[in-house]
Each structure stands twice: as C-alpha cells, then as structure tokens.
C-alpha cells in the first residue's frame, strides 16, 4: 500500500467520513445524492477560487484597456473577454467552422520554414465546439467557453477523486482548489483544450487507480484525440498495465485491452494528418517548421533560464514577465517532484508526472507557456495539498483566497496580456 494512503481515521473530521445513504430513497436517487454530496465541497472550492481569479483577470484587462488596440486574433477584441478566444482559440474556431485541410506549404526567406496550418490542433475540442454550437444555438465562442468551463469542473472533480482516494476528502478538496490557482490556470476558462485534456487525464488515472482497465483505455484513447501530451498518459497506463500483468491481480484481458486501445487516438490522428499531407511525418514537420515546436532535449529551456537569470531577452519567444513566472515554476518542479515521490503514490502517477514534465521542459516552444503546459501535471499538487490540510478553516480560506486574487494577475493577465498563451 502506498504511504500516501496512510491517513488515520482520527485525523479526519466528522464531515470527511463517507456519506450514509438514505434507506428510504430509490437506488438511483441515493447514488445521485451521495455523488453530489461527495463532490460538492471540491467543486464549490474550485468554483469560488476560479471565479475570484477570473473576475480579477477581467478587471485588470479592463483597467489596462490594451486589448482594444490589438488584433482580435492576437489578444484583442471589442470587449475584455474577447481575448479568451484569441491565439489558439482562433485556430480552434477555424477548425470547428471549416474542418481540416492538412498540407505542408514551404516558406522561403522567413524564420518559419512552413506556413501554419490548423492540422497542428487536435480534433476533439473543436469537434465538440461544433456539436455544442449546432445543438444549443450558441456561437463557436460560447460553445468553446461552455465546454472549457464544464470540463474544468470535471477535471477538478477528477483531481479530488484521486487525491481523496489516496489521502482523505479534505486534502482532495484542497487539491481541486489548488488546480484552480495554478500559474497556468488562466487557460482553464478560455477557448483552449487544456481543461478538457486534464479532465480526461484525471479520470483515466482514477480508472487505473480503481482497476477499471477498459474505462482507462477508452478515456486515454479519447484524450489522444485532444492533445499530443496524451503521450504521458499512454506511457503511464502502459506501466500500470504491465505491473498489473506481472502481479496477476486483474487478469490479463483488461490490462492488455487498455494497452492496445490507449494509443489509438493519438497515433490515429497523427497518421491521418501524415496521410493527407503525403508525408507520414507531416505532423511533426508542421510543428517544427510552422510553430518551432519540437523536442530539443531541453536546450531551449536552458537558454531561457540563462537569459532570465542574466536579465537578457535575446532568446527565442521572449516575454520577460511570463518567462520569469515560468522560470520560478521550473525551479519549483524538482522540489514538488521529490515531495510527491516521498509520499509514495502509485507508480503510474509518478510516470505520468515525470513524462509530462520531460515533454514540457525538453521541448522548444514558447517558454512563458510552461505554466499552461504543466497544467496536466496535477499530481504535483498532492504534496502541497497534504501540507495545507492541517490548517484551520480560516487559515486555509486566507491562503486560498489570497492566492485566488493573485492568480487573476499571474495566471490570467500575465498569460494572456503580457505573453502568448
């Protein structure tokens, strides 16, 4: 048994004990009521801190007024909230409205070798945008925001479920709230696919944790249609399945089926893009040539850290304030990783976290977005939540409330206004 699960009953308050079902209520109603009572504190805590940060973010945008002078595609608009559909959001709306036309168009005499193409953006999120828009009558912007907000609550619920199972409900509630104030959390309520991916990743991990192998494989398959970072989830599930097969505790069919199903979404989309482009490596060529995004074994990260430490800005994709926050997060990651490993969580959670971190810090990309790219590394929040769980309610409210207010700046305004999310 993992050390992280060693929480004695007397350490838990009375309201953290499992809810007793009402014997007079129908079975389905009892299950619904119990589920609502189980997740309500975590969702409420996440919703409050997230709303506080979001309102501060919008107020800062209004106060600066800079969005009015910017191109709506690049962080501008008629209203402050229009910035939430800019940058990547613009591309997702293009896919939702027009579909894909994968192609590699070479460029000459420019720093990019290929023209940018929407095939770099995975299909699940824009596909859901189109579906929700058609079903509800909302525009693509409204549909994208609805999906992101609902998915963010699903992600918070998944983070709570995992943490509560490994520790206790109070720690789970704190972990869900911490995800709402993470340095990259500004992308959680925007036309971005991050919240949807974290929701899928968290519930896939929970399925593995509870030995629901088919569910874990299917959810990971779907996550692979949403973001390429599903690579970390596929690797973690593979390790968990092999451990289960070695121990022989869950049979053979379930773990094997999960291992086979899990990578099909990610691999299928990449192969389809390559087939349409006439080059099986076309997706990677597009990422490298059109977005300068590729695995470089951490060289770009080291260059940026050197620039931040020396006070230089002569590196690629320089955004000083955003980069400083990214650098601070990079220095915090090893500390949080050691603390996480000391808690001895299931090995697949460690694998998932480490692969996510390696993919982020080992790639050339917009460094200031490190805080957003690390949003899926939610297990890093576990040691912080464990440390905070012994605080009294007033003290905890002060910590989370203050952080929520500050997140409006560092997780919202800095990300969208002072950088490129």
N, C-alpha and C positions, 0 to 999 in steps of 0.2 A: 504493500500500500504506500502511496506517495506521502511524504511528510507533510505536504500542504493540506492534506485532509484531516490532520490530527488536531481537531478543534473540539475541546471537551464541551459537554452539554452545559456545564455551569458557566461557560464563557459566553453563552448566547442568552440574549434577553428573551423574555417570555414570548414576545411577538415574533421572534425568529423561528419558533418551532413550527413544524408542519401544520397546515390548516386542517381542522377536523371537518369532514363533510357533513352536511345536513342530511340525516337519515330519512327525512320526510320529503326531500326534493327528488324529482326524477333524475335518473342516472346522468343524462346529458347535461341537465341543468346543474347538477352537483359538480360535474367536471368543469363546466364553463365558469361557475362561480369560484371554484378552487383555483383555476388557472388565472382568473382575473385578480384574485387576492394575492396570488403568488407573485405576479409580475407588476402589480400596480405601484408599489413603492419605488422600484427601479425605474419604471417608465416615467413616473412623476418626477423623480430626482433628475433624470436625464432631461426631461422636457423643460424643467424650470431653469437649469443652468444653461441649456442650449438657447432658450428664449431670451434670457438675460443677455448672453453674449451676442445674439443676433441683433437685438434692439440697440445695443451699444455700437455694433458694427454699422448699422444703418444710420445711426445718429452721427457717427464720425464721417461717413460718406457725405451726408447732407451738409455737415459743417464745413468740410473741405470744398465741396462743390466742384471738384476736379472732373468728375465723371461727365459733366455737361460738355466739356471741351474735347472729349475723347471719342474716337470712332466706336460706335456700338459693338463692333466686332472685337474691339481690343480694350475692353474695360470701361466703355462709356454707355450713354443712353440718355433718354429724356428724364428718367427717374433714377433714384439711387439704387433701387432694387434691380434695375435692368442689368447691372454689372454681373448678376448671378447667372446670366445666360450668355456671357461673353467668353472669349478664349475657347476652351474645349467645348463649352456649351453650344457655341455657334456651330461647331462641327457635328455635334450630336443632332442638332436640329436639322442640319443638311441631310444627314443620313436618314433621319425619320421622315423627312419630306420627300427626298429624291432617291433613296436607296443607294446602292454602291455601284461604282464604275471603276473597278480596280485597274490601274495602269501605272507604268513607270515612265515618266516623261523627263528625259535628261535636261539639265540646265547647264549653260556654259557661261563662264566669266562671273560666277557668283560663288558665295561661300557654301551654298547648298548645291549638291550635285543632281538632285531630282526635285521636281515640283511636288508640293504637298498634295496628298490625296486622302479622302475620307476612309479608305480601307485600313488606315492605321488605327481606327477606332472600332472596337469590337461591337457586335450586333445586338446583344441582349438589351442593353439600356435604351438605345434609340428605337428598337423594335417595340419595347413596352411603351415608350413615349407615343409612338404612332397608334398603338392599340388603345391606350387610355384616352388619347385625344379623340379617336373615332367613336369610342363608346360613351364619352362624357360630354363631348362638345367643347372641351377646353382646348385652347391653343396648345401648340407644342411646348411652349414655355411653361404654361400652367401644368400640363401633364408631366413634364420633366420634374418640376418642383414637387408635385404631389407624390410622385414615385420616390424621389430622394428623401422627402420628409418621412414618409411611411417606412421606407427601408431603413432610415436611421434609427427609428424606434425598434424595428425588428432586430437591427444589429445590437442595440443597447440591451434588448431582451436576451439575445444570444450570449452576450458577454456576461450578463447577470447569471444566466443559467449555468454556464461553465464555471464561473467563479464560485457561485453558491454551492455547486456540487463538490468542488474541490476544497472549499472552506466553510463558509456559512452565508446566510442570506444578507446579513448586514454588510459583509465585505463585498458581496455581489452587487448590492445597491450602490456602494461607493465606486466600484469599478465601472459600472454603467455611467455614473455621473462623470467620472474622470475622462471617459472617452468623449464626452460632450465638450470638454475644455482642452483637449489635446491640441498642441500647437497647429496641427493641420485641420482642425475640426471645422474651419470655415467652409470647407468644401462639402460638408455633410448636408447642408441645406442650400444646394445650388444645383444647376443643371449639369451635374457631374455624376459619374458612375460609381464613385467611391463608396457611398453608403450602401448601395445595392451589393457591391462586392463583399464588404465587411459583414453584411447580414448573412450572405451565403456562406462565407468562410466560417463565421462563428457557429452557425447551425450545423455545418458539416463537421466541425470539430466536436460539437456536442454529440452528434450522431456517433462519431467514433468513440467518444468517451462512454457512451451508453450502449456500445456494441450493436448499433443499428447499421450494419455494413452496407446494405443495399441503399438505404437513405443517404449515407455518407457518399457513396459513389455517384449517385444521381445528382445530389446537390453540388458536388465538386465538378461534375460534368457541366452543369448549368453555369457554375462560376467561371469555367473556362471559356464560355461564350461572352463573358463580361469584361474581363481584364487579363492581360498576359501574366500578371502576378499570381494567377492561379497555379503557376508552376510550383510555388512554395506549398500550396495546399495539396497538390498532387503528390509531391515528394513526401509530405508528412503523412498522408493517407497510406502511401506505399509502405513507409516504415512501420506504421501501426499495423497494417495488414500482415506484413512479414513477421512481426513479433507475435501477432495472434496465431498465425500458422505454426510458428515454432513452438509456442506454448500449447497449441491444440485445444484452446479453451472455447473457441467459437466455431468449430468445424472448419471445413475447407471451402464450401461453396460461397459463403458470404464474403469473407476477405478476398478471395480470388475475383469474385464478380466486381467488388468495389475497385480493385486494382485495374481491371480491364476497362470498366466504364469511365473511371475518373478522368483520364487524359483525352477522351474522345472529343470533347467540346473544344478545348484549346487547339489540339492538333488538327481537328477538322476544319476550323476556321482558317488557320494558317495555311493548310494545304489548299483550301478553296481559293484563297487570295492568290497564292502562287500559281495555281492552275489558270485562273482568269488572267493573270499577268503574263503567262507563258514562261514563268521562271519560278520554280518551286521554292527558291529562297527570296522571292519577291517581297514578302512582308518585311523581312529583316533588311533588305536593301532599301526599302522605303523608309523604315525607321532611321536607318543610318544616314541616308542621303538627303531626306527631306526634313527630318527633325533632329539630326545629330544625336540620336538616342541609341546607344549600343553599349554592350558590356566591355569595359576597358580595364578591368581588374583594379578599379579604384584610383586610377591615375588622375581623373578629373576631380574627384573628391579631395585628394591630397593637394592638388593645385589650388582649389578654392580655399581649403583650410589654411594653406600657406598665405594666400592673399589676404584672408580675413585677419590672421594673426599679425601680419606685417602692415596691415592697413592699406593694401594695394587693391585696385579694382581692374587690373589689366588681364583678367581671365575671362573665359567664355561665359556668357549668360550672367553678367554681374548685376546683382540687385542688393546693395550693401545691407539694408536693414533686414530684408528677408534672409539673406545669406548668414547674417550674424545669428539669427534665431535657429537657422538650420545647423550652424556650427555648434551652438550650445547643445542642441539635441543630439548631434553626433557624439559629443563628449559624454552625454548622459547615457547613451545606449549601452556601452560596455558595463557601466555600473548597474543599470537596470537588468542587464542580462545575467550578470553574476548573482544578483539578488534573486532573480527568477529561478536560476538553476539551484540555488541553495534551498529553495522551497520544495525541490524535487517533484515538479509536476510530471505528468505523463510525458514520455519521451517524444511523442509525436508533436506535442505543443512546443517543445524546445526546438525540434527540427523545423517546424513551420515558422517560428520566430526567427531563427538563425538564417534560414534560406531567404526569408523576406528581407532581412537586414542586408545580407550579402548582395542580393539583387539590386537593392536601392543604392547602397554605398559603393558598389562595384561597377556602376554604370555611369556613362557620360549622359547627362541630362541637365535640366535647369536645377541647379543645386538648391536654390531657395525653396523649391517644392519638396525638399526632403521631408519636411513636416507632414505634407499631404501624402507622399508616397509611403510613409511609415504608419499611416492610419491603420492598415491591416494588421500591424504588429501589436494587436491589443493585449496579448499575454504579458507584455512588458508593464502593463498597468497593475498586474496582480500584486507584486511586492509593495507598490505604493498603497494600494487599497488595504492590504494586510497591515501596513504601518499605521494607516489612518483609522482603522476600525476601533481602536481603543479610545479615541477621542469622544468626549461627551457630545451630545447633540448640538448644543450651542457652539462649541468649538468647531465641530465638523461643518456646521452651517456657515460659520465665518470663513473657514478655509475654502470651501467650495464656492461660496458666494463671491468672495474676493477674486478667486481665480476665474469665475464666470464673467465678471465685469472686465477683467484684464484680457480675457480671451477675445472679447469684441475687437480689441486692437491687434493682439499678436496672432490670433487665429483667423481673423476676418479682414480687417483693414490692411494689415501688412501684406497678407497673402494676395488679396485682390487689387488693392490700390497701389501699393508700393512695389509689387512684384508681378509675376505672371503665374497664376495658379495652374 
